Amino acid sequence: MKKEIGTIGVLTSGGDSPGMNAAIRAVVRRAIGNDLKVKGIYKGYQGLLDGEIKELKAMDVSETMGRGGTILYTARSKFMLTEEGPKRAAQVLKKHGIDALVVIGGDGSYKGAGAISKHGINVVGIPGTIDLDIASTEYTIGFDTAVNTAMEAIDKIKDTSASHERCSIIEVMGRGAGYIALWCGIATGAECILLPEKYDFDERKLVESIIASRERGKKLQIIVNAEGIGHSAAMARRIQAATGIETRATILGYMQRGGSPTCRDRMCASVMGAYAVDILLEGKQNRVVAYTKGEITDYDLEEALEMQKEISDYEYRIANALSGKYQKTE
């Protein structure tokens, strides 16, 4: 294995996600094990521009895997969207003797890494986002923890909804993607799952579905609403007015980002972090780490950014088929 670099920088960018610390730990320890130095960059791209950088030793990442969030902190930088921002970021990296940069984050973080790469810095992206919306990978660090947190919350809300014979709208995170909503909706037996990718905003059909569920004898109705649709409180008021059924909205919010990562998130983050170092040691340039068909692999960064991702039509049809509508297979 030919080593062409001496110092790796690592940062976390965009929204935090459980498992980021496991990825940081893996990058640091895999690099040190191969006689490389690692410098931690604090507060994302903004911290990079501000020069908030220090060398990390193996003990600096000890006992961090079980912690949620990111020990390197994170922040967004509007300056990185300008032509001058990535150029200055590359200059700071070179000033600190950093030969390659590992970026843990989502598509926006990848775009920032791509812009920096055009100024002579080798970059590797690791998919860290609860939203599962990175097209180049089937799995993103933090999704498993977030979706389990949301599922457990919905299970609890179902108990009180049953006691009061309510309809409950639970809004989950995901930005413009509906993966958390889809998984939680199926896992909790929701009557309706509203996804940005699929919802036609025909509230009449939603109301009819709730009424039909009540007529079948169901004493509570659960609607899982994706963040990309939002407006859950106003929706609840309209549904109550249309159905006469007491309807409450709960927005789960940032609780889905926090908490100790699950075993899957710790495992995937650790392997992905180590893999990022390995591909740098192999001399690969400007890559992203991905989970595809059960294997950890990598893609060209620009190729990854051009990929598109869609909600599975089959999974969505199954969600409707199992929800109480009992639809036949098409």
N, C-alpha and C positions, 0 to 999 in steps of 0.2 A: 504494500500500500504506500504510494508515493505521497509525501507530505509537501504541499506547495504553499502552505500558509503558516504563520506563526502565532497570530492572535485573532480570536473570534470575538465579535461583539454580539450581545443578545439583548433584545428588548421585547416588551409586550405592548401592543397597540390596540386602540379601539376599546370596545367593551370588554371587561374582564370576564373570564369564564373559569369554572372549577376545573382544575387539572393543569392550569398554566404553570403552577409552581413545580409540578412533577416534570414538565417539559424543560423548564429552566434548569432544574437539578440535573436532568439527564445530559443536557448540553454541556454544562459545567464539568461534570464528572467524566463524561466520555472524552471531552477535549483534553482535560488534565491527564487522563490516562494515556493519551497519545502525545504527551509532551507539548501541548499547546497552552497558551494563556487564554483566559476568558475575561472579558470586561463587560460588566453589567451596565446597561444604559437605563437610567431611571426616568420614569414619567413619559414613556413612549417617544414619539418623534419630537415632541416639544422639548423633552429632556435632552434628546440628542442634540438639537439645535443650541440648547443652553449649555451643553458640555457637562451634564450631570452623569458622569461616567467614573466607575472605579473597578479595579480588578477584583474578581471573585475567586475565592479559594474553595476547596471541597467542603470545608466546614461551614462556609457561608450559606450553603444550601442544605445543611443537615436539618433533619426534622421539619421539612417544609412540605412534604408530599401531601399530608393530610389537611393542609390549610387551604381554604378557599381564596379567591381573589388572586392577586399577583404580588409577590414580594418586591418586584421591580416597579410597582405602580404603573398607571397608564394614564394617558391624556391624548386628546386630539389636537392637531395643529393645522390651522387654516393656512399658515405660511407654506406648509408642505404642498399645498395645492397650486402654488405659484411656480413660475419657472425658476426663480432664484432659490426657493426652499430646498429642493433635492440637491442642488449644486452645493449649497452651504453645508448641508448634512454630510455630504461626501467629504468635504474639506475637513470637517470636525473629525470624522472617522479616521482620515489619513493622519491628522495631527496627533491622534491618540494611538497611532500605530496599529489600527484595526484593519486587517486584510480582508475579512469577510464578515457579513452581518446576518445573523439569524433573527428573523422577525416572526413572532407568534401573534396571530390575529386573524382577521377576516379579509374579505375582498378589498376593502379600503386600505388595509395595512399592506396587502400584496401590491396594490397600485403604487403606494409610497415606496416600497422596496424596488419595484421596477423602475421608478423614476431615478432612484439613487444609483441603480446599477448602470445607468447610462453615463455616469460620471466616474466609472472605473472601479466600483466596489462590487465584489462578488456577493450575491445575496441568496439566502434560502428562506422560504416561507414555510411555516408550520401552521396548519389550520386550527385556530383556537377561537371558537365562537359557539354560543349556545344555540344559535339559529339554524345550524345544519344547512346553510345556504351557499356554501362554496361548491361550485360546479365540478371542480376537479377531484373531489373526494367524496366517498360515500359516508364518511364519518368525520365529525369535527370534535375537538376536545371541548368538553363542557356540556355537550348535548345530553348525555345520559344522566348526569346529575340534575340538570335543569328540568328535564322531562319527568324524572321521578319526583322531584320536589313539587312540581305542578300537579302531578297525578295524586300525590298524597293529600295536597290541599283540596283538590276537587272531591276526593273521597270524604273528607271531613265536612265539606259544604253540603254534600249529598245527605249526610245524616240530619243536619238541621233543616234542610229543605223538605225531607220526608216528614219530619215532625210537624212542620207547618203547612204541608201540602202546597209548597211553592214551586214556581218556575224560577230557576237560577241561571243567570248568564255569568259565566266565568271567563274573564279575558286573560289570555296568556301572552307571553312575549314572543318575539320572532321577527320584529320589524316587518318587512314586506313579504316574509316567507311564512308558510302555514304548517311547517313540520311539527313544531311543538303542539299546536292545536290538533293536528291530525292524530298524532300518537296518543295524546291525552284523551281525545275524544273516543277513540277506539278502546283504550285501556279502562275507561271509566263508564263505558256504556252510554255515552251521551245521546240524547235524542237528535240533536242537530250539531253539526260541526261547520263553522263558518270560516272558510279559508280565502285569503286574497286571490289565490289562483283560480278558485272555482265559484265563489259566491256571485250570484247574479243580482243581488240587492233587491230581490222580489220578496219584500217582507210579508206580503199576503200569504205566500206559500209557507213561510215560517210560522205564521199565526195558525194556519190551517193544520200544520203538522202538530203543533202543541195541543190544539183542540182535539184532534184525532187521538193523540196519545192519552189525553184525559178521558175521552169517551171509552177507550179500551180498558180503563180502570187503573191506569198508572197515576199514582198520587203525587209524584214529583216529576219535573222535567228539567233536564240539564242541557244547556246550550254552551258549547265551548266556542268562544269567539277569539279569533286571532287579532293580535295587536294591529296588523295591517288594515283591518276593517275598523276596529275601535268603536268609540261612541257607545259603549255598553250601557251606561246609565240612561241615556236618552232612549236607547232601544228598549230597555226594560220598562220605561214609562209607557212607551207606545204599545208594547205587547200586553201590559196589564190593562190598558184602556180598551184594547181590541178584544181581549179574551175574558176579562173579569177575574183572571187568576192573579193572585199576588205574585209579583215578579221582582226579584232583587238582582242587582249587579255587583259582582266582586271583581276587582282588578288586582291580580296577584302581584304584578310589578316586579320590583328588583329582588324580592326574596328568591326568585328563580336563578339569579346570578350567583348567589352566595352559598355558603355551606361547604362542608367537607366533601371532596369529590368521591364519586363511587369507584369501586375497584376497576371498572372498565375504563373510566376516564384516567385514572392513575396509570394503568397499564398502557393504554394507547399513547398517552402523553410521553411516558418514559421511552417507549420504543421509537416514537416519532422524533423525540429530541436527540436520541443517540444516532438515529438514521441521518438526521440533518448534518451532524458532524462527520459521519462516515462518507457522505457524498461530497463534502468539501475536501476531505482527505483524498478522495479519488480524483480530485481535480475538476469535478463538474462545475459548470458555471450557471448561475441564475436559475435555480430550480425551486419547485415547491414539493413538499412531502404530501403524500396522499395515501388513503386507505381504499383499495380497489379489489373487489372480489376476494376478500379475506386476506389480502397481502398488503404490506407497506411497500410503497413504490414512490416514484417521483416523476414529475413532468417539467418541461420547460415552462418558465414563469409566464412568458407572453402567451404561449399556447393555453395555459391554464386560465388566464384571464379572459380568453375568448370563448371558453366553454360555456354552455347553457345548462341549466338544471330545472327540472319540472317535477311537480308532485306526481306520484304514481297514480295513473287513472284507475288501475286495478285496486290499489289500497283505498282510494276514495270511494269506489263503488262498493267495496266490502264494508267500509264504514257505514254507508247508507243502508246496506243490506242487513246489517246486524243491529241497527239502531232502533228497531221497532217497526220500520217500514216493510221489512221482510221482502225486499225486492228479489225477483228472480234473476239468475245469472243471464247476462245478455250474450 
